[in-house]
Amino acid sequence: MPAEKKIVKKKKKTDYPVYQLRITLKGIRPLIWRRIQVAGDTSLRKLHNIIQILMCWDDYHLHSFTVGGFLYGVPDPEGLWDTGEKDDRRFKLADVVPAANSRMRYVYDFGDNWDIDILVETLLPADEDVKYPFCLAGKRAGPPEDCGGAWGYADLLKIIQTP
């Protein structure tokens, strides 16, 4: 008797909620922030790429997400360092932050240590006529890459304002 085949129904884009996120760089005043909407099936790696675009960075450095005590990022391809980091390509927003008012931490460039707070403001039903992601609002341009993190950026602002 042949084994029964299990039919796996592929999820549609509208099966996932839309995440409205507020992305805020920590340690900088006045605040630099963005409010975006992304599909719940967006991988953490894709969210990393979206943040790179939002801040006008060039993705020269490593990054990580911390959510609920778990670390997600780019695992060591040679396995020399067992950091317990999970591959961020394999996890979707809906997998790691299932509810509104959840937070996650994103760190970019472990030397400059750009520390970014990501707040899930709300979950919305997906609209099949809308192409996600998109930016709803934001304040101030992203800081330049490799300027020394929040402290170096503050110094850079002082320098360019002084004739």
Salt bridges, closest charged atoms under 4 A:
ASP41 OD2 - LYS13 NZ 3.33
ASP59 OD1 - HIS48 NE2 2.88
ASP87 OD1 - ARG45 NH2 3.83
ASP87 OD2 - ARG89 NH2 2.61
ASP87 OD2 - ARG90 NE 3.66
ASP88 OD1 - ARG45 NE 2.58
ASP88 OD2 - HIS63 NE2 2.52
ASP109 OD2 - HIS61 NE2 3.31
ASP115 OD1 - ARG105 NE 2.80
ASP117 OD2 - ARG103 NH1 2.40
GLU121 OE1 - ARG35 NE 2.63
GLU145 OE2 - HIS61 NE2 3.72
ASP146 OD1 - HIS61 NE2 2.68
